[in-house]
Each structure stands twice: as structure tokens, then as C-alpha cells.
Amino acid sequence: MTKGRGKNAPDRSSDLTAQGVTILDAVALQPMTELPADAQKMWDSIASSDVALRILKPEDTPLLEQYCMAYQIWVDAKRSYAAAEGMKTRELTANGSKRNVDIDVMSKASDQMLKIAKQIGLTPVARAQMSLTNTATASLVAANFPDRIAKMYEAANGKTPKHA
């Protein structure tokens, strides 16, 4: 599992990633279920963006699809709410009044979208955290570089280098 992407994040060390396959390539390689119209527009928008090309990997395809489906649910609820007469936040029921169902659906869908966006690096904060993690990892690797070279030399030649 890669650092900086949460304990449940997908592992980014697949063969496709090693070969330089982008999220756009993954779309062409992996069959995907047919998405509703608004979800497909969101998919196309994200998959072709510069951010997605830098951050998303083929392994992120299922999460991106879930994000787009949550977006479709949000859009459908928004349209339903806007179509309702008066766009009321509360509805009258036999037992009194309750919160409008469309508002609840929009709220739950937006929460789901935010959770997934954080997971796959589609929020500014998530991208910044991933960048910091990558920088810290690079610093640790650079700091240990001389020791690693000395160990490789010792393993290859059976002795410690003179300068070590």
C-alpha cells in the first residue's frame, strides 16, 4: 500500500502503472459498465483532466466510477428538488413534517463524493498531502542512498568500500 492514501487505499504498484499506463489508457483496456448521462459526463471530465492524468492510476477506476455514480444520484435529486413546487425544505406527512427527501439524498451523495474524492486525490487538500508524502519519501530515500550503495558494493565485492 502506498503512503499518504489512507489505510484502505488501493495499492499503486501494479504492472499497468509500471508500464506508464494512464487512467485514460485504463478506460480503453478495461470494460466498464454503462454509466448514466451525467455520470458519464463527469467521468469524461475527470478522466481527461491534467489532475487525473497526474494522480489517478488504472487501479482507481472502480473508485472513480463510484464517484461518478454518486454525482449522478446528486444531480437526479437536485433536479427532483428543483422540479417540486415551491422547493420546500420540509414536507408535510400524516405525522407532522419531515425533511425533504431530495435534500437528504443530495446530502448523502455529496458526502459520498467527498469521501471518494479524498481517497483518490481529487481534492486540493488530498493532492497536497500526497505531494508532501512523496517529497518526504524522496528525502528519506536520498538520505539513505550512500548507505544503500555501500551495502550493494559490499554484497557485490565481499568487502566494505574504502571511504565508508
N, C-alpha and C positions, 0 to 999 in steps of 0.2 A: 504494500500500500504506500502511496506517495504521501510525503509530509505536507501539511497545510491544507488538506482537503477533507478533514474530518475522518473519524474512525470508520465510517461506513462508506467512504468514497471508493469508487471503482479504482482498481489498480491500472495505472497508465503504462505499464511495461509490456504491452502486447507486441506481437510481431508486426502488426499493421503500423503501429506508432513508430517502431524501429525503422520501418521502411519509408517513413515520411508521409504516410497516408493521412490526409486531412479529413475533416468532418464531411466535406463535400464529396470526397472520394468514397467515404464510407456509405453515404447515401446511395451512390451508384452501385456499390458492391453488395449491400445488404438489402434484401427485400423488406419493405416497410408496409404496415397496414395503411389503408387509405384513410387519410385524415379529412375531417370536415373542412369546409372552405376557409373559415377564419383561422383555424389551427394550421392549415397548410400555408396560408399567407405568413403567419408568424414563423413557421418552420423555415420557409424560404428566406425571410428577412434575417433571421438569426444565423442560419447556416451559411449565408453568403457574406456576412459582415466580417470586417477585419478582426474584430474581437474574437469571434468564433473561430476563425482560422488560426489565431494565435493560441487560444486557450482550449477549445473543445477538441477532444480526441474521438476516434471511432467508437470507443467503449462508452462514451457519453450519449450515444444515440438513443437508448431507451429513456434516459432521464430527460433529454430534450423533447422526445415525443410526449412524455408525461406533462412537461411544462406547456407544450402547445395545446394539449387536450384540456388542461386546467384553464388556459386562456380562452378556449372555445366555450367552456362552461361559463366563464365570467362574462363573455360577450353575449351569450344567449340570455343569461339572467339580466344583464343590463338592458337588452332590447325588450325583454318582457316587462321590466320595471318601467321603462320609458313609454311603453305602449299602454300601460294601465292608466285609467282615467284619474287624473289628479296626482299621480305619482306619490302616493301616501307612504309614509314610513311605517305606519301601523295599520293592521287590518282588523275589522270587527268580526268576531266569531260568536258562537252561541254562548260561550263562557266569558265573554268580555272582548278585550282586544289583545292582539299579539303583534310581534314584529313582522313586517312584510317578509315573506318567504324569499323573494328575489334578492333582498338585501342580505339575508343570511347566506344564500348561495354565492353571491358576489364576494362576500367577506371570506368564506371558506376557500373559494377558488383563488382569491388573491393571496391568502395565507399560504396555500399550497405552492403557488407560483414563486413566492418569495423564498420558501424553504428550498425548492429545487434550484432557483437562481443562485442562491448562496452556495449550494453544493457543487454546482458546475462552473462557478466563477463568472456569472453574468451580472453581478452587482459590482459597483465600484469598490466597495469595501472588500469583497471576496477576491477581486483581482489584486488589490493592494496587498492583502495578506499572502496570496500566492507568490507575488513578486518578492516580498520580504523573505518568505521561506526559501525561495530559490536562491536569493542573494546570500542568506545565512548558510545554506548548504554549500554553495560555491566557496564561501570563505573558509568553511571547515575543511573542505577538500583541498584547497590551496594551502592551508596551514599544515596539513598532514602530508603534503606532497613530498618533501625531502625524506621523511621517514619511510614512506612507501617506496621511493626509488632505492634507498639504501637496502631495504628488505628484498626488493627484487634483485638487486646486484648480488646480495649475499646468497640468495637462493640459486641464482644462475652460476655464480663463481665459487661458492663454498666458503667465502671469506668476506669480512667487513671491508667496505671501501676505506681508503687511507684517510680521507677528510672527515669521516664520520666519528 
